[in-house]
Amino acid sequence: MKDLTGRTGVVTGAASGIGRALVLRMLAEDMRVVAADVDKAGIEALAAESSDIAAVHCDVTDPSSCERLAEAAWERFGGVHVLCNNAGVIGRFAPVWDQDPDDWRWLFSVNVLGVANMLRAFVPRLLSQGEPAHVVNTASEAAFTARAFVGVYHASKHAVLAISETLAQELEEQGAPIRVSVLCPGGVNTRVLDAARNRPGSLAPERESRGVAGALRARYGRQLPDAMAPRDVAGAVIDGIRNERFYVFSHPEVAQLAAERAEAVANDTYPALPARLSAALHRDLSGPSR
Ligand SMILES: NC(=O)c1ccc[n+]([C@@H]2O[C@H](COP(=O)([O-])OP(=O)(O)OC[C@H]3O[C@@H](n4cnc5c(N)ncnc54)[C@H](O)[C@@H]3O)[C@@H](O)[C@H]2O)c1
């Protein structure tokens, strides 16, 4: 879709970070945008910036909430042309054997079922609308790698990549005028490490990340403020939509990760944390501040 002017976008996880930047970039493209999030105050503040932004409270883990979002989008703007399934969370850093059942439930219900619920609510409507449209699913560099202590998150993003590849094939099979992209960012300066702010009270509270896993989390936390700005990721998404690119890499180095995995498979390489990172984490742990 080359010309985005006057089209309608829907963005989940719109109150913060990449989602918020996507809304603002769509606005700059003269689009109308439905900003959806569980953070009601956040999307309402965003919608106050322009009458071309509609705030709709939506919990992507709830299929009926996604249905209501679709109804609201068509009712408010009469159509949808770009759908960004962007809401996502990261949980406690810990070995996979020490992840609580509720850690798995929460992450998979937002990151994986959230995408599935949105596709169920929107794709049939997009198909009957019959106009050119584009679906963007936010995965991550975590879709191409597996990193110790963040296994639940990485597993969920592998699933988003697989769902996106599947969806693209299925729409192509139907001859539908709907393209698909999967957004795979590296580090972006957002509130993602503070995702537990949205963890439902019905789940057991998140336990603290400890030991080497805790050191990895702390390291990510120190790096994030210097990471890419969300608006640059939004720019890559718009470019990907215009050029009908399936893999959207805001960070060019992420494209190499798939090749590195293929090489590891071909060479039968046993998985390990990079030696320098492992050494740094152990240094962090034994450092004077701990
Ligand atoms: N920040 C990074 O380094 C990075 C890197 C790769 C991928 N990502 C992915 O980017 C996406 C956006 O994350 P971000 O970095 O902007 O984080 P963020 O925490 O700043 O924004 C995430 C948004 O999702 C919303 N959200 C959480 N649970 C929800 C639910 N159940 N229903 C609807 N909305 C919900 C939050 O309220 C928040 O506004 C996520 O899918 C994340 O996994 C982030």
The ligand as an SDF file (V2000), in Angstrom:
LIG
                    3D

 44 48  0  0  0  0  0  0  0  0999 V2000
   11.3620   -2.4960   23.5770 N   0  0  0  0  0  0  0  0  0  0  0  0
   12.0790   -3.4400   22.9830 C   0  0  0  0  0  0  0  0  0  0  0  0
   13.3220   -3.5040   23.1190 O   0  0  0  0  0  0  0  0  0  0  0  0
   11.3920   -4.4490   22.1030 C   0  0  0  0  0  0  0  0  0  0  0  0
   12.1910   -5.2280   21.2490 C   0  0  0  0  0  0  0  0  0  0  0  0
   11.5770   -6.1680   20.4320 C   0  0  0  0  0  0  0  0  0  0  0  0
   10.1970   -6.3040   20.4400 C   0  0  0  0  0  0  0  0  0  0  0  0
    9.4450   -5.5300   21.2810 N   0  0  0  0  0  0  0  0  0  0  0  0
    7.9880   -5.7130   21.2470 C   0  0  0  0  0  0  0  0  0  0  0  0
    7.3830   -4.4800   20.9340 O   0  0  0  0  0  0  0  0  0  0  0  0
    6.0280   -4.5030   21.3870 C   0  0  0  0  0  0  0  0  0  0  0  0
    5.7140   -3.1970   22.0890 C   0  0  0  0  0  0  0  0  0  0  0  0
    6.4350   -3.1480   23.3120 O   0  0  0  0  0  0  0  0  0  0  0  0
    7.1790   -1.8260   23.8330 P   0  0  0  0  0  0  0  0  0  0  0  0
    8.6210   -2.1290   23.8200 O   0  0  0  0  0  0  0  0  0  0  0  0
    6.6730   -0.6380   23.1340 O   0  0  0  0  0  0  0  0  0  0  0  0
    6.7370   -1.8650   25.3850 O   0  0  0  0  0  0  0  0  0  0  0  0
    5.8120   -0.8930   26.2500 P   0  0  0  0  0  0  0  0  0  0  0  0
    5.6900   -1.5670   27.5650 O   0  0  0  0  0  0  0  0  0  0  0  0
    6.3450    0.4870   26.2310 O   0  0  0  0  0  0  0  0  0  0  0  0
    4.4090   -0.9290   25.4830 O   0  0  0  0  0  0  0  0  0  0  0  0
    3.5880   -2.0810   25.4840 C   0  0  0  0  0  0  0  0  0  0  0  0
    2.1200   -1.6710   25.5070 C   0  0  0  0  0  0  0  0  0  0  0  0
    1.3090   -2.8710   25.4930 O   0  0  0  0  0  0  0  0  0  0  0  0
    0.2110   -2.6610   26.3680 C   0  0  0  0  0  0  0  0  0  0  0  0
   -0.3800   -3.9340   26.8040 N   0  0  0  0  0  0  0  0  0  0  0  0
    0.1270   -4.8220   27.6970 C   0  0  0  0  0  0  0  0  0  0  0  0
   -0.7340   -5.8420   27.8830 N   0  0  0  0  0  0  0  0  0  0  0  0
   -1.8060   -5.5900   27.0750 C   0  0  0  0  0  0  0  0  0  0  0  0
   -3.0230   -6.2890   26.8250 C   0  0  0  0  0  0  0  0  0  0  0  0
   -3.3170   -7.4280   27.4660 N   0  0  0  0  0  0  0  0  0  0  0  0
   -3.8820   -5.7520   25.9170 N   0  0  0  0  0  0  0  0  0  0  0  0
   -3.5950   -4.5880   25.2950 C   0  0  0  0  0  0  0  0  0  0  0  0
   -2.4760   -3.8750   25.5130 N   0  0  0  0  0  0  0  0  0  0  0  0
   -1.5840   -4.3800   26.3890 C   0  0  0  0  0  0  0  0  0  0  0  0
    0.8160   -1.8550   27.5230 C   0  0  0  0  0  0  0  0  0  0  0  0
   -0.1750   -1.1830   28.2900 O   0  0  0  0  0  0  0  0  0  0  0  0
    1.7410   -0.9040   26.7760 C   0  0  0  0  0  0  0  0  0  0  0  0
    1.0860    0.2990   26.4480 O   0  0  0  0  0  0  0  0  0  0  0  0
    5.8900   -5.7540   22.2510 C   0  0  0  0  0  0  0  0  0  0  0  0
    5.2600   -6.7650   21.5000 O   0  0  0  0  0  0  0  0  0  0  0  0
    7.3400   -6.1190   22.5600 C   0  0  0  0  0  0  0  0  0  0  0  0
    7.4860   -7.4980   22.8350 O   0  0  0  0  0  0  0  0  0  0  0  0
   10.0210   -4.6030   22.0980 C   0  0  0  0  0  0  0  0  0  0  0  0
  1  2  1  0
  2  3  2  0
  2  4  1  0
  4  5  1  0
  4 44  2  0
  5  6  2  0
  6  7  1  0
  7  8  2  0
  8  9  1  0
  8 44  1  0
  9 10  1  0
  9 42  1  0
 10 11  1  0
 11 12  1  0
 11 40  1  0
 12 13  1  0
 13 14  1  0
 14 15  2  0
 14 16  1  0
 14 17  1  0
 17 18  1  0
 18 19  2  0
 18 20  1  0
 18 21  1  0
 21 22  1  0
 22 23  1  0
 23 24  1  0
 23 38  1  0
 24 25  1  0
 25 26  1  0
 25 36  1  0
 26 27  1  0
 26 35  1  0
 27 28  2  0
 28 29  1  0
 29 30  1  0
 29 35  2  0
 30 31  1  0
 30 32  2  0
 32 33  1  0
 33 34  2  0
 34 35  1  0
 36 37  1  0
 36 38  1  0
 38 39  1  0
 40 41  1  0
 40 42  1  0
 42 43  1  0
M  CHG  2   8   1  16  -1
M  END
$$$$
